Amino acid sequence: MTERQIEILTASIRLAAKNGVHALTIKNISSEIGVTEAALYRHFQSKRDIMLGIIELFDKSTEKDFESLSYFNASPLAEIKNIIIKRIEQFEKFPEIAYIMLCFDIFMHDDELRIAAVGTIHKHKEAITSLILKGQNSGEIRKNSEPKELFRIVLGSFRLLLTQWFLNNYSFDLKSEFESLWKTIQLLIKA
């Protein structure tokens, strides 16, 4: 992805978060970044390609974070927490991306966008589920629950917190609220 494409995607995310997904048109995006529509079409063929680019942008940062986890050599619970903290840091730097990733309407009417979004969730599921299994095998995480259900507890709780943060116009400290939530999650899943 080129720097210009990233600039276009960033402007698109901010525009959608500020004015709603319906405002995400080629005309509005080109106006937002101060280029002609023709210039924008050199980088993306359609609004749909821009949406796929946004998912790809989020996905690439997720992959980098997952790759860096192996350097922590932390316990499985600590690594799960690190995954969520990395997402929080991403959302704190660029809160508008939370809006896009939580906006189900964008994904439900286009199979390619839906599949791309599901792919991102699946990567999180694979990473967290493998850590849960590792924790179950080491005795750190309870064995009497299915890893996929524990994944839903972890990620579902975080998504709800993220939704509250977004709907409250980012008015509370997401990281400190997650720290509090994490204590409860640990009580639920720890052996």
C-alpha positions in Angstrom: 0.0 0.0 0.0 1.4 3.4 -1.0 1.6 6.4 1.3 -1.0 8.2 -0.8 -3.4 5.2 -0.5 -2.9 5.2 3.3 -3.6 9.0 3.3 -6.8 8.4 1.4 -7.9 5.5 3.7 -7.2 7.6 6.8 -9.2 10.5 5.4 -12.0 8.1 4.5 -12.1 6.7 8.0 -12.3 10.2 9.6 -15.0 11.3 7.1 -17.1 8.2 7.9 -16.7 8.6 11.6 -17.6 12.3 11.5 -20.5 12.2 9.0 -21.6 8.5 8.9 -20.9 5.8 6.3 -23.5 7.2 3.9 -21.2 10.3 3.5 -18.4 8.1 2.3 -18.6 8.8 -1.4 -15.8 9.3 -3.9 -16.9 12.9 -4.2 -16.8 13.6 -0.5 -13.5 11.7 0.0 -11.8 13.6 -2.8 -13.1 16.9 -1.4 -11.8 15.9 2.1 -8.3 15.4 0.9 -8.3 18.2 -1.7 -7.9 16.2 -4.9 -10.1 15.6 -8.0 -12.2 12.5 -8.2 -10.1 11.4 -11.2 -7.0 11.6 -9.0 -8.7 9.5 -6.3 -9.7 6.9 -8.9 -6.0 6.4 -9.7 -5.6 4.9 -6.3 -8.9 3.2 -5.7 -11.5 2.2 -8.3 -14.5 2.5 -6.0 -15.9 3.1 -2.5 -15.9 -0.6 -2.0 -12.1 -0.8 -2.8 -11.6 1.9 -0.2 -13.6 -0.1 2.3 -11.5 -3.2 1.5 -8.4 -1.0 1.9 -9.5 0.1 5.4 -10.0 -3.5 6.5 -6.6 -4.4 5.0 -4.9 -1.5 6.8 -6.4 -2.7 10.1 -5.5 -6.3 9.3 -1.9 -5.5 8.5 -1.4 -3.7 11.9 -3.0 -6.7 13.6 -0.6 -9.1 11.9 2.4 -7.0 13.0 1.1 -7.1 16.6 0.6 -10.8 16.5 4.1 -11.3 15.2 5.6 -9.2 18.0 3.8 -11.3 20.7 6.3 -14.1 20.4 9.0 -11.8 21.8 7.2 -11.2 25.1 7.6 -14.8 26.3 4.8 -14.1 28.7 2.2 -16.4 30.2 -0.8 -17.1 27.9 -3.1 -14.8 29.9 -0.5 -12.0 29.7 -0.2 -12.5 26.0 -4.0 -12.3 25.5 -4.0 -9.1 27.5 -1.2 -7.8 25.3 -3.2 -8.5 22.2 -6.1 -6.4 23.5 -3.7 -3.7 24.7 -2.3 -3.4 21.2 -5.8 -2.9 19.8 -6.5 -0.3 22.5 -3.3 1.6 21.6 -4.3 1.5 17.9 -7.8 2.8 18.7 -6.4 5.5 21.0 -4.1 6.8 18.3 -6.8 6.6 15.6 -10.2 6.3 17.4 -12.2 6.7 14.2 -11.2 3.2 13.1 -13.2 1.8 16.0 -16.3 3.3 14.3 -15.5 1.5 11.0 -14.7 -1.8 12.6 -17.9 -1.7 14.7 -20.2 -0.6 11.9 -21.9 -3.8 10.9 -24.1 -2.2 8.2 -21.0 -1.6 6.1 -20.2 -5.3 5.9 -23.6 -7.0 5.8 -24.7 -5.9 2.3 -21.5 -6.8 0.5 -20.1 -10.4 0.7 -16.5 -9.4 -0.1 -16.5 -6.8 2.7 -18.2 -9.2 5.1 -15.7 -12.0 4.3 -12.8 -9.6 4.8 -14.2 -8.4 8.2 -14.8 -12.0 9.2 -11.2 -12.8 8.2 -9.9 -10.2 10.6 -12.1 -11.5 13.4 -10.9 -15.1 12.6 -7.2 -14.0 12.9 -8.0 -12.7 16.4 -9.9 -15.9 17.2 -7.0 -18.1 16.1 -4.4 -16.1 18.1 -6.4 -15.9 21.3 -7.8 -19.4 21.0 -4.3 -20.9 20.6 -3.2 -18.9 23.7 -6.2 -20.2 25.6 -5.3 -23.8 24.7 -1.7 -23.1 25.7 -3.0 -21.8 29.0 -5.3 -24.7 29.5 -2.4 -27.1 28.9 -0.2 -25.3 31.4 -2.9 -25.1 34.0 -3.2 -21.3 33.9 -6.7 -21.2 32.3 -9.7 -23.3 33.3 -10.0 -26.6 31.3 -13.8 -27.0 31.8 -14.7 -24.4 29.2 -14.4 -24.6 25.4 -11.6 -22.3 24.1 -13.9 -20.7 21.5 -16.4 -19.8 24.3 -13.6 -18.3 26.4 -12.5 -16.3 23.3 -16.0 -15.0 23.0 -15.9 -13.9 26.6 -12.6 -12.1 26.1 -13.2 -10.5 22.7 -17.0 -9.9 23.3 -16.3 -8.1 26.5 -13.7 -5.9 24.8 -16.0 -5.1 21.9 -18.7 -4.0 24.2 -16.3 -1.8 26.1 -15.1 -0.4 22.7 -18.7 0.3 21.6 -19.4 2.1 24.8 -16.2 4.2 24.4 -17.2 5.1 20.8 -20.8 5.9 21.7 -19.6 8.1 24.6 -17.5 10.1 22.1 -14.2 8.6 23.5 -14.9 10.4 26.8 -13.3 7.8 29.1 -9.8 6.3 29.3 -10.2 3.1 27.4 -7.0 1.5 28.7 -7.8 2.0 32.4 -11.4 0.8 31.8 -10.0 -2.3 30.1 -7.6 -2.9 33.0 -10.6 -3.0 35.4 -12.5 -5.3 33.0 -9.4 -7.5 32.6 -9.4 -8.3 36.3 -12.9 -9.7 36.0 -12.2 -11.6 32.8 -9.2 -13.3 34.6 -11.5 -14.3 37.5 -13.8 -16.0 34.9 -11.2 -17.8 32.9 -8.3 -18.5 35.3 -7.9 -22.0 36.6 
